[in-house]
Amino acid sequence: MGDALRRRILQSRFDGPHHEAVLSLHVAAAHLRARMEKAFADEDLTPAQYNVLRILNGVYPEGHARCDIARRVLDRAPDLTRMIDRLVGRGLAERHRCDEDARRSMTRITPKGRRLLERLAPHVEAEHQSLAQRLTAAEARTLSRLLERIFDEAD
């Protein structure tokens, strides 16, 4: 294996290749998350909030119920309701009651939320390009396939 992990965590011995792989995944995920946090900081937005807006933008002009958002988010958020409340409070999303079931509310992205995503798009694209400079397309596909083997519980 490479030396980057050893230099990053100042550790030279691991309990085996799987232990080293798990640590590498944690360090890589933290690195990517920190880069995204930095990209979103000027807009006072977290990566989790960005993810919710991205999900809502994907079904614009419709919306999703909270449970549908919860199934789609990248990081399971126990405080999803509060996160949505914050997005609504900032005017980035709005809630409305379902016509079919008044107990159920739908959340949708607002035009202000869509404009925010447009402003953030170059930053997100820059992160994708940064990764493209480190991995070929074939390597990225291989990495995606390997990572799916870790998190896919369908088997």
HELIX and SHEET records of a PDB file:
HELIX    1   1 ALA A    4  ILE A    9  1                                   6    
HELIX    2   2 PRO A   17  ALA A   41  1                                  25    
HELIX    3   3 PRO A   47  GLY A   58  1                                  12    
HELIX    4   4 ARG A   66  ARG A   72  1                                   7    
HELIX    5   5 LEU A   80  GLY A   89  1                                  10    
HELIX    6   6 PRO A  111  ARG A  134  1                                  24    
HELIX    7   7 ALA A  137  PHE A  151  1                                  15    
SHEET    1   A 3 HIS A  64  ALA A  65  0                                        
SHEET    2   A 3 SER A 105  ILE A 109 -1                                        
SHEET    3   A 3 ALA A  93  ARG A  97 -1                                        
END                                                                             
